[in-house]
Amino acid sequence: MTAREQWYGCYDDGWKGLIVDEAFSHPAKAARGLIYRIVAEGLRRGWWHPGTLVLDPFGGIGTTGIACSAHRLPSLLVELEPKFKALAEQNFALHEKDWLVTGRPLPRILQGDSRNLSALVAEALGGAVTSPPYVSGGHHADQTGAWNTNPIM
């Protein structure tokens, strides 16, 4: 039996000054400490390696992209809502000069529906980061109430 690992302090740091003020309107931002820890843990455990492209199919305001760039990992995010994609691009712009000077990869974000991920993403991926489903059972009905049973890749 393996011991459970407990992470502490993942909700202590905020995004103030690292994302544009309007981005705080997103209802499900990744906690800064948590997303940085997930990315660092992925590297530590060998889930991905330097240079691996990491995918976030629910890109939101781009926090996964910011964390990946901080760890020198390229990232590709997909966001359904044009408003949040635009906010992610603004958040990336806050860091772009530093990323370019330090040789960190610039994250990319696409606007589209992740249920059609294979049509949106034509690159080979080495890892994925996303938030958990917010309903019990782990499935979401689409806007018509139908369930998507097609695999994404």
C-alpha positions in Angstrom: 0.0 0.0 0.0 1.3 3.4 -0.9 1.1 6.4 1.4 -1.1 9.3 0.4 0.8 12.4 -0.4 -0.6 15.6 1.0 0.1 19.0 -0.5 0.0 22.1 1.7 0.0 25.8 0.9 -1.4 25.4 -2.6 -4.0 28.1 -2.0 -1.7 30.7 -0.3 -0.5 32.6 -3.3 -2.7 34.8 -5.4 -2.6 36.0 -9.0 -2.6 39.8 -8.2 -0.2 41.5 -10.5 0.3 38.4 -12.7 -3.0 38.6 -14.5 -5.1 41.5 -15.7 -7.8 42.7 -13.3 -10.7 41.7 -15.5 -9.4 38.1 -15.5 -10.4 37.8 -11.8 -14.0 37.7 -13.1 -13.5 34.1 -14.4 -15.4 31.8 -12.0 -13.0 28.9 -12.0 -9.4 30.2 -12.0 -6.8 27.6 -11.1 -5.2 28.5 -7.7 -1.7 29.8 -8.4 0.1 27.6 -5.9 -1.9 24.5 -7.0 -1.3 24.9 -10.8 2.4 25.6 -10.2 2.7 22.6 -8.0 0.9 20.3 -10.6 3.3 21.4 -13.3 6.3 21.0 -11.1 5.1 17.6 -9.9 4.6 16.5 -13.5 8.2 17.3 -14.3 9.4 15.6 -11.1 7.4 12.5 -11.8 8.4 12.3 -15.4 4.9 12.9 -16.7 6.5 15.4 -19.1 10.0 16.5 -19.7 11.6 19.8 -20.7 10.3 20.7 -24.1 7.1 18.6 -23.8 4.0 20.4 -25.1 1.4 20.4 -22.4 -2.3 20.7 -23.2 -5.0 22.4 -21.2 -8.3 21.7 -23.0 -10.2 24.1 -20.7 -7.7 27.0 -20.9 -9.8 29.7 -19.2 -7.8 32.8 -18.6 -4.4 31.1 -19.2 -3.1 30.3 -15.8 -1.9 26.9 -16.9 0.1 28.6 -19.7 1.7 31.0 -17.2 2.7 28.1 -14.9 4.0 26.0 -17.8 6.1 28.9 -19.1 7.5 29.5 -15.6 8.7 25.9 -15.7 10.0 26.2 -19.3 7.3 24.0 -20.8 5.5 25.0 -24.0 1.8 24.9 -23.6 -1.3 24.9 -25.8 -4.6 25.9 -24.3 -8.1 25.6 -25.7 -10.9 27.8 -24.5 -14.6 27.8 -25.6 -15.5 31.4 -24.6 -14.0 34.1 -26.7 -14.0 36.5 -23.7 -11.8 34.3 -21.7 -9.5 33.5 -24.6 -9.0 37.3 -25.0 -8.2 37.6 -21.3 -5.7 34.8 -21.5 -4.0 36.6 -24.4 -3.9 39.8 -22.2 -2.4 37.8 -19.3 0.2 36.3 -21.6 1.1 39.8 -22.9 1.9 40.9 -19.3 4.7 38.3 -19.2 5.8 38.1 -22.9 8.8 40.4 -22.6 10.2 38.5 -19.6 9.5 35.1 -21.3 11.4 36.3 -24.5 14.3 37.6 -22.5 14.7 34.5 -20.4 14.0 32.1 -23.3 10.8 30.7 -21.9 8.2 29.4 -24.3 5.2 31.5 -25.1 1.9 29.7 -24.4 -0.6 29.5 -27.1 -4.4 29.5 -26.8 -7.0 28.5 -29.3 -10.7 29.4 -29.2 -12.9 26.3 -29.7 -14.9 23.5 -28.2 -12.7 20.8 -26.6 -15.3 18.2 -27.5 -13.7 18.6 -30.9 -10.2 18.5 -29.6 -8.7 16.3 -32.3 -9.9 18.8 -34.9 -8.5 21.7 -33.0 -5.1 20.3 -32.1 -2.9 18.8 -34.8 0.3 18.5 -32.7 1.5 15.5 -30.7 1.0 16.1 -27.0 3.1 14.9 -24.1 0.8 15.7 -21.2 -2.5 17.4 -20.3 -3.6 19.5 -17.3 -7.2 20.4 -16.6 -9.6 21.0 -13.8 -11.8 18.2 -12.6 -15.5 18.0 -13.6 -17.8 20.1 -11.4 -20.7 17.6 -11.3 -20.9 14.3 -9.5 -20.3 11.4 -11.8 -17.7 13.3 -13.8 -19.7 13.9 -17.0 -21.3 17.0 -18.5 -24.3 17.1 -20.8 -23.8 19.4 -23.8 -26.0 22.5 -24.3 -28.7 20.4 -25.8 -28.7 17.9 -22.9 -27.1 15.2 -25.0 -24.0 13.4 -23.7 -20.8 13.4 -25.7 -19.6 9.8 -25.9 -17.1 10.3 -28.7 -13.4 10.0 -27.7 -11.4 13.2 -28.1 -8.4 11.7 -29.7 
